[in-house]
Amino acid sequence: MFVLTEMRDNIRIDPRWFEEDTGERINYELNKKFANKVVHGVGLCIALHDVTQVGDSYIFPGDGAAHLKVQPHVSAAAIPGVTVPISEPKEAPYTIIGSISESGLGLLSWWGGS
C-alpha cells in the first residue's frame, strides 16, 4: 500500500549553493535525505511529492550554511507487519594495556586479546 505522508524536517544548504534556485536545492536535499530510505512509522520513502511549507532561514555562528525548517509530503510504501531484528551489542575485541604516563619506554603493548 502506498501512502502520502506529511513530515517536518530541518535541512542545511551549504553556502556554495546560494546562487542556485532555492526551491530546486530544497527538493534536491530532501530527496537525498528521504528517497530510498526507511523511516520509522512511515515505511520505505520512494520520492518527494511536494513541499507545503518552508520556514525562515537561519545561519548559525561558526557555520555559514542556511538551515531551514520544511514541511514536505513524501510518497512511501507502507509495509505492515515487517520488523527489523535488533542485534545484541557487541563488546570490543581489544583493550588497551598500559599507560603512556609510565616511565621508561612508555606504552609497550597497545592491544591485547580479550
C-alpha positions, -999 to +999 in steps of 0.1 A: +000+000+000+013+034-009+008+065+013+015+102+011+030+113+044+034+149+057+067+153+075+086+181+092+124+183+089+153+207+091+177+209+061+210+225+056+220+243+025+257+248+020+269+284+011+283+273-023+246+266-034+233+300-025+234+312-062+213+282-072+174+283-071+163+278-035+133+256-044+154+232-066+180+230-038+154+222-012+139+195-034+174+180-040+183+180-003+150+164+007+153+137-020+188+130-009+177+126+027+145+106+022+144+088-012+151+050-009+153+053+029+132+035+055+116+059+080+102+045+113+065+046+114+062+055+077+079+028+056+101+029+026+102+065+013+101+065-025+102+101-036+094+137-026+059+147-037+059+184-028+069+209-002+040+225+016+058+250+038+093+265+040+102+283+072+127+311+077+163+305+070+188+307+099+226+309+098+243+297+130+275+312+143+305+293+130+285+277+102+279+297+070+251+274+058+214+282+058+192+260+080+156+258+070+125+242+086+105+225+058+073+205+057+074+181+027+049+154+015+067+122+009+054+092-011+061+060+009+054+023+006+039+012+039+047-025+047+027-036+078+040-063+100+076-061+089+101-058+118+138-053+117+156-076+141+178-058+167+212-075+173+228-076+207+255-051+214+290-064+208+320-059+230+352-045+217+377-073+209+407-055+222+415-035+253+444-011+260+471-024+282+494+000+300+496+038+302+515+065+284+523+081+318+546+052+328+583+060+330+608+044+306+597+032+272+561+041+279+534+021+263+550-012+250+518-032+242+489-014+226+464-041+223+457-074+239+432-100+230+404-105+255 
